[in-house]
Amino acid sequence: ASCPKSLDGTTLMLQRVPASMSLHMLQDVFHRIAQSKFDFIYLPHHCRTQTNIHLAFVNFTDKDTARKVYDLLRSRGVRSLSNVRVSPADVQGLPCNLAYFVARFGLEALQEPNGPLILQDGQRVNPQEAFARLVPPEVLESAFCMLRGWHQMATRGELSEWYGTARKRHQKVFWTISSNSFLSQASSRRRTHAIADSV
């Protein structure tokens, strides 16, 4: 199956990732199929068992590479990831993924062993330095707005219904740095509190 038109970004979400897969194993896989054209890998782990939760997020440096990898994974062309389900991620791009992670878990969590892997030209870089360099305050503020909005929808029991409908209609919300993105909508409702007080 070819990449859907809705994939107009660079970040993919992988479901059904093997429990035995580590962050560095995943890095090796994507290095083989995308060389150095990826800059973010996050493999969430269960806080008690310290095993991955069968989910991963990968951001590529350009849309063409993201589409190529999407098609390859959909065709089950990667043996170690032959059972994964791949789709465009809701949060798109390196700056927005960093902002979302920090908004949800805090700045110090970037340095945790199970935190995201940030790369530049195939080489690992300090995630906190990358955050400081790539994420402007308004992007982080939008991440907090996004999380608050999702939390409010979840507490009202609206999130699963909304998300399911969006998927059925192939109208997933992409959060990207662009004029017509969720980020811009969230920024227009900017809160007056200082970001530093929220981190």
C-alpha positions as CSV (number, residue, x, y, z in Angstrom):
1,A,0.0,0.0,0.0
2,S,1.3,3.4,-0.8
3,C,1.5,6.3,1.6
4,P,-1.8,8.1,2.1
5,K,-2.1,11.7,1.1
6,S,-2.7,12.6,4.8
7,L,0.9,11.9,5.5
8,D,2.1,15.5,5.0
9,G,4.7,15.4,7.7
10,T,7.9,13.7,8.9
11,T,6.9,11.8,12.1
12,L,5.6,8.2,12.1
13,M,4.0,6.3,15.0
14,L,4.7,2.5,15.2
15,Q,2.4,0.2,17.1
16,R,3.0,-3.5,17.9
17,V,6.7,-2.9,18.4
18,P,8.3,-6.1,19.7
19,A,8.8,-6.1,23.5
20,S,12.4,-7.2,23.0
21,M,13.2,-4.1,20.9
22,S,15.5,-1.6,22.6
23,L,16.0,2.0,21.7
24,H,19.4,1.3,20.2
25,M,18.1,-1.7,18.3
26,L,15.5,0.5,16.8
27,Q,18.1,3.1,15.9
28,D,20.1,0.4,14.1
29,V,17.1,-0.6,12.1
30,F,16.3,2.9,10.9
31,H,20.0,3.6,10.2
32,R,19.9,0.6,7.8
33,I,16.8,1.8,6.0
34,A,17.1,5.6,6.3
35,Q,20.8,6.2,6.8
36,S,21.2,9.4,8.8
37,K,17.9,10.9,7.7
38,F,16.1,10.7,11.1
39,D,16.7,12.9,14.2
40,F,14.2,11.7,16.8
41,I,13.3,8.2,18.2
42,Y,11.2,7.7,21.3
43,L,10.4,4.2,22.6
44,P,8.1,4.7,25.7
45,H,8.7,2.3,28.5
46,H,6.5,1.1,31.3
47,C,7.6,2.8,34.5
48,R,7.4,-0.4,36.6
49,T,8.4,-3.2,34.2
50,Q,11.0,-1.1,32.3
51,T,9.9,-2.8,29.1
52,N,8.7,-0.9,26.0
53,I,4.9,-0.5,25.6
54,H,4.9,-1.7,22.0
55,L,4.9,1.9,20.7
56,A,7.5,4.1,19.1
57,F,7.8,7.5,17.4
58,V,10.3,8.4,14.8
59,N,10.9,11.7,13.1
60,F,12.7,11.9,9.7
61,T,14.5,14.9,8.3
62,D,12.4,15.1,5.2
63,K,9.0,14.0,4.0
64,D,10.3,11.8,1.2
65,T,12.2,9.7,3.6
66,A,9.2,9.4,5.9
67,R,7.1,8.2,3.0
68,K,9.7,5.7,1.9
69,V,9.9,4.2,5.4
70,Y,6.1,4.2,5.7
71,D,5.8,2.2,2.5
72,L,8.6,-0.1,3.5
73,L,7.0,-0.9,6.9
74,R,3.5,-1.2,5.3
75,S,4.9,-3.8,2.9
76,R,6.5,-5.7,5.8
77,G,9.9,-5.1,4.2
78,V,11.7,-4.9,7.5
79,R,12.0,-8.3,9.1
80,S,12.5,-7.2,12.7
81,L,9.4,-4.9,12.4
82,S,7.3,-7.1,10.2
83,N,4.3,-7.0,12.5
84,V,4.2,-3.3,13.3
85,R,1.4,-1.1,12.4
86,V,2.6,2.3,11.1
87,S,0.7,5.6,10.8
88,P,1.4,9.3,10.7
89,A,1.9,10.6,14.3
90,D,-0.4,13.3,15.7
91,V,2.6,15.4,16.7
92,Q,4.8,16.3,13.7
93,G,8.4,17.5,13.5
94,L,11.4,17.5,15.9
95,P,10.6,20.8,17.7
96,C,7.0,19.8,18.4
97,N,7.9,16.3,19.6
98,L,10.5,17.7,22.0
99,A,8.0,20.3,23.2
100,Y,5.3,17.7,23.7
101,F,7.7,15.4,25.6
102,V,8.9,18.2,28.0
103,A,5.3,19.5,28.5
104,R,4.2,16.0,29.5
105,F,7.2,14.7,31.5
106,G,9.5,17.7,32.3
107,L,12.8,18.9,31.1
108,E,14.9,16.5,33.3
109,A,13.1,13.5,31.7
110,L,15.0,14.2,28.5
111,Q,18.1,12.8,30.2
112,E,16.5,9.7,31.5
113,P,17.7,6.4,30.0
114,N,14.3,5.8,28.4
115,G,14.0,9.3,27.1
116,P,14.0,10.2,23.4
117,L,17.1,9.8,21.3
118,I,18.0,13.0,19.5
119,L,20.4,12.9,16.5
120,Q,22.1,15.2,14.1
121,D,23.7,13.7,11.0
122,G,23.5,10.3,12.6
123,Q,25.3,11.4,15.8
124,R,23.6,11.5,19.2
125,V,23.3,15.0,20.7
126,N,22.4,16.2,24.1
127,P,18.6,16.3,24.2
128,Q,18.4,19.3,26.6
129,E,20.7,21.3,24.4
130,A,18.6,20.3,21.4
131,F,15.5,21.4,23.2
132,A,17.0,24.8,24.1
133,R,18.2,25.3,20.5
134,L,15.1,24.1,18.6
135,V,12.1,24.8,20.8
136,P,10.9,28.5,21.1
137,P,8.8,29.4,24.1
138,E,5.6,29.7,22.0
139,V,6.0,26.1,20.8
140,L,6.3,24.8,24.4
141,E,3.3,26.9,25.4
142,S,1.3,25.4,22.7
143,A,2.3,21.9,23.9
144,F,0.9,22.7,27.3
145,C,-2.3,24.0,25.7
146,M,-2.6,20.8,23.7
147,L,-2.1,18.6,26.7
148,R,-4.7,20.6,28.7
149,G,-7.2,20.3,25.8
150,W,-6.7,16.6,25.5
151,H,-7.0,16.2,29.3
152,Q,-10.2,18.1,29.4
153,M,-11.7,16.0,26.6
154,A,-10.6,12.8,28.3
155,T,-12.2,13.8,31.6
156,R,-15.4,14.5,29.8
157,G,-15.2,11.2,28.0
158,E,-15.0,12.9,24.6
159,L,-11.4,12.0,23.6
160,S,-12.0,8.4,22.4
161,E,-15.1,9.4,20.5
162,W,-13.5,12.3,18.8
163,Y,-10.3,10.4,18.0
164,G,-12.2,7.5,16.6
165,T,-14.3,9.7,14.4
166,A,-11.2,11.5,13.2
167,R,-9.5,8.3,12.2
168,K,-12.6,7.0,10.4
169,R,-12.7,10.1,8.4
170,H,-8.9,10.2,7.8
171,Q,-8.8,13.6,9.3
172,K,-6.2,13.2,12.0
173,V,-5.0,16.4,13.6
174,F,-1.3,17.1,12.8
175,W,0.5,19.4,15.2
176,T,3.2,21.1,13.2
177,I,4.8,24.5,12.9
178,S,2.8,25.9,10.1
179,S,0.1,28.6,9.7
180,N,-2.8,26.1,9.5
181,S,-1.7,23.7,12.2
182,F,-3.1,22.8,15.6
183,L,0.0,24.7,17.0
184,S,-1.2,27.9,15.4
185,Q,-4.7,27.4,16.8
186,A,-3.4,26.7,20.2
187,S,-1.0,29.7,20.1
188,S,-3.9,32.0,19.3
189,R,-5.4,31.0,22.7
190,R,-2.1,31.8,24.5
191,R,-2.2,31.7,28.3
192,T,-0.8,34.6,30.3
193,H,1.2,32.4,32.7
194,A,4.9,32.1,32.3
195,I,6.2,28.9,30.7
196,A,9.0,28.7,33.3
197,D,6.4,28.4,36.1
198,S,4.9,25.3,34.3
199,V,8.0,23.3,33.7
